[in-house]
Amino acid sequence: MIEQQEKEIGKTTYRVRQLGASKGARLLTRLYKLLGPSLADLLRGVGAGLGDMPVYMLADALKTLAERLPDGELETLIDDLAPTTEITRDGGAHWLQLKNEKELHFAGNYREMFMWLGFALEVNFSSFLGDSTSLREAFAGLIARAPSASQSPKGSTGASTESQAANVTQAGL
């Protein structure tokens, strides 16, 4: 039975419907090939708690992912999951298909894009992964440790001119 879940991320509510079994199995196979080594690096550090994970373990996981991530794969993953996602910003009065809105909706808002992506993957694969707390913590940790668009780079002498809209309130995965 195909289920759906809703989650508020930032100022948007996302409603994600599970993929069918065939599409889900193909996506899961791609994800394992792509993310397996990176997640292994990352989950080694989650055992002690993400907050206590040495930064080098995150660096190792990101390096492994970067080496394995083919050009266009992230876009393909988003394109695979967007058709089963609807969004609303008005309390549910009007729902829009994310596949038609994603270019404008996520423009300059990559943190929220990754948070939605994590939620969409959780909706689709949490029954397979069992208690996906460690996976959610790991993914949330990558997002939380990523520099905010509004942070000034090290050595910067001026204040950031980025919009406060770039700072999305982090919702738990």
TAGI-V454622 format. One record per pair of residues at least 4 apart in sequence whose ideal C-beta (glycine too) atoms are under 6 Angstrom apart, sorted by the first residue. I is the first residue (numbers start at 1). J is the second residue. D is the distance in whole Angstrom. If there is no record, write none. Layout:
BEGIN
I:J:D
I:J:D
END
This chain:
BEGIN
2:18:5
3:18:6
4:15:6
4:17:4
5:16:6
5:123:5
6:13:6
6:15:5
7:14:5
7:119:5
8:13:5
9:112:6
9:115:5
9:116:6
9:171:5
10:112:5
10:168:4
11:89:6
12:87:5
12:89:5
13:88:5
14:85:6
14:87:6
14:116:6
15:86:5
16:85:5
16:120:5
16:123:4
17:84:4
18:123:6
18:124:5
19:23:4
19:24:4
19:124:6
24:124:6
27:80:6
30:34:6
31:35:5
32:36:5
34:68:6
35:39:5
37:64:5
38:61:5
38:64:5
38:65:4
39:43:6
41:60:5
41:61:4
41:64:6
42:61:4
42:138:5
43:134:6
43:138:6
45:53:3
45:57:4
46:50:6
46:134:5
46:137:6
46:138:5
48:52:5
50:137:5
50:141:4
53:57:5
65:69:6
69:73:5
72:76:6
78:82:6
81:120:4
82:98:5
82:99:4
82:102:5
83:99:5
85:98:4
86:95:4
87:96:5
87:98:5
88:92:5
88:95:5
90:94:6
96:101:5
98:102:5
101:105:5
102:106:6
106:113:4
111:168:5
112:168:5
114:143:5
118:139:5
118:173:5
121:125:6
122:126:5
125:129:6
126:132:5
129:135:6
132:136:6
136:140:6
136:173:4
139:173:6
140:144:6
140:173:5
141:145:6
147:151:5
148:167:6
149:162:5
149:166:4
150:160:5
150:162:4
150:166:5
150:167:5
152:156:4
152:160:5
162:166:5
END
